[in-house]
């Protein structure tokens, strides 16, 4: 299922001009990672819409102090970052439309998209529309979110993406809008 520009703008009205930049990459990623049924597409658009602020942000916001939580401690270890305060938290901050975060996730994403470890050397690639969209679709597919979308398990999808339910109300509003636009009952 391809998304038309007017559909994307109805779901994410705040995307405005950015929608045109992302649309070809989104359609490619949706096809490549089998997010190609209306239920899947609606849930995907809602989640990336929230995570990226209507396609505004492909790089996690936050000061060095905020990002230091990814640099040392238990969260850093879970993300595969080095235990030293060496800047891994800043280097492997959330990027892409679903905010791939941490060295371990960057490496897995890089191997899936490129067959090598280039994202460890060039994490900024995930800020480009093509890789921002493909990394989000890869994460979606590799975490079994298509099947959850098929079964309307939106809250579980949110937990897998976010680790909690941050922004759930906004995500649900986007999902309702996406379902209406894509004629999902």
Secondary structure as GFF3:
##gff-version 3
##sequence-region A 1 185
A	DSSP	alpha_helix	5	11	.	.	.	ID=ss1
A	DSSP	three_ten_helix	13	15	.	.	.	ID=ss2
A	DSSP	alpha_helix	18	32	.	.	.	ID=ss3
A	DSSP	alpha_helix	38	52	.	.	.	ID=ss4
A	DSSP	alpha_helix	64	67	.	.	.	ID=ss5
A	DSSP	three_ten_helix	68	70	.	.	.	ID=ss6
A	DSSP	alpha_helix	74	78	.	.	.	ID=ss7
A	DSSP	alpha_helix	88	91	.	.	.	ID=ss8
A	DSSP	alpha_helix	103	114	.	.	.	ID=ss9
A	DSSP	alpha_helix	118	121	.	.	.	ID=ss10
A	DSSP	three_ten_helix	123	127	.	.	.	ID=ss11
A	DSSP	alpha_helix	129	142	.	.	.	ID=ss12
A	DSSP	alpha_helix	145	150	.	.	.	ID=ss13
A	DSSP	alpha_helix	154	162	.	.	.	ID=ss14
A	DSSP	alpha_helix	168	181	.	.	.	ID=ss15
###
